[in-house]
Amino acid sequence: MKRLPPLNALRAFDAAVRTRSFTKAGDLLNVTQGAISRQIKQLEDWLDKPVFVRHYQGLILTPAGSVLAQSLEAAFETITSAVDQIQQLGARQRISVNVPETFASRWLAPRLRSFHSRHPDIDLSITTNTISTLREAQPYDCLVMFLAEPWGKSDCRLLRQEQHIAVASPELWNNGIPPDLSSSTLLHVLAGSKRLPIWENWLASLGVRHIDPRPGIAFSTMDQAINAAVSGAGVAVVDAPMVERDLRENRLRRLDGHELTGAMGYWFVGPGERAEQDDSHRAVVALFQTWLLEVSRSSQLPERKEPH
């Protein structure tokens, strides 16, 4: 790293540029005119070039002084902005986040303690509204969306793809044997009025062709399908991280060790700059994004539990 001019000399130069007077610069920094003059002389000796032409009407910048003045202005603005952001991070800020319903209740909520342990001064307002256009997204600082690909021209980052596993209530096991899919009720998830082809993809990945994937019970959210599976209503193919606790506490059991990466995933979406967002607030949103990415990537697929 190259050696920089003395900071006091730069401060004196900046004050002299703004006031065009050593005397007024001294008043600004609460030092004497002589002290300012000595600091400017030290700066000129360091640069080996004059920075001012002394004129009876005031100080005039030399070419070298003009270059330095412009650079200092930009540098001080950057430092001021950074200090403002740091100070804001010490104050409470609130982020408005919209996420899918199942993601909110089954993935995000159990992990919020981790976020608040790291960022105790950031409050979250979490909603689960259906968002389909950028205009609908504008009221939020950020979103998590369930998508097959990036959303429009917005700033999107993939948190993770779905990790599908087949699960059912332990009540459906018979003498340690998992339920037979050919005679089981299949639990489905809807996207609007259409059923997601989760079971079709699952059976195809197993090479199973004799089971019709269409019959069964369909729900508007995966959370509802999971709850139905817990109650013993049927067998579901679900996103593994959404049932971590159910598997751990034996409310659900994996049918087998098969795993399938889903076609869709959870994406962090920034709807674009909002007029009311300053740099410090955008920095806070970036902290939430960073945490989401870290926690998403550290999620492990739950191991299959063998029945006792």
Secondary structure as UniProt FT lines:
FT   HELIX           7..19
FT   HELIX           22..29
FT   HELIX           33..47
FT   STRAND          52..55
FT   TURN            56..57
FT   STRAND          58..61
FT   HELIX           63..89
FT   STRAND          93..98
FT   HELIX           101..102
FT   HELIX           103..108
FT   HELIX           109..111
FT   HELIX           112..118
FT   TURN            120..121
FT   STRAND          122..127
FT   HELIX           134..137
FT   TURN            138..139
FT   STRAND          142..147
FT   TURN            152..153
FT   STRAND          155..168
FT   HELIX           170..172
FT   TURN            175..176
FT   HELIX           181..183
FT   STRAND          186..191
FT   TURN            192..193
FT   STRAND          194..195
FT   HELIX           198..206
FT   STRAND          217..219
FT   HELIX           222..230
FT   TURN            231..232
FT   STRAND          235..239
FT   HELIX           240..243
FT   HELIX           244..248
FT   TURN            249..250
FT   STRAND          253..254
FT   STRAND          260..270
FT   TURN            275..276
FT   HELIX           279..298
//
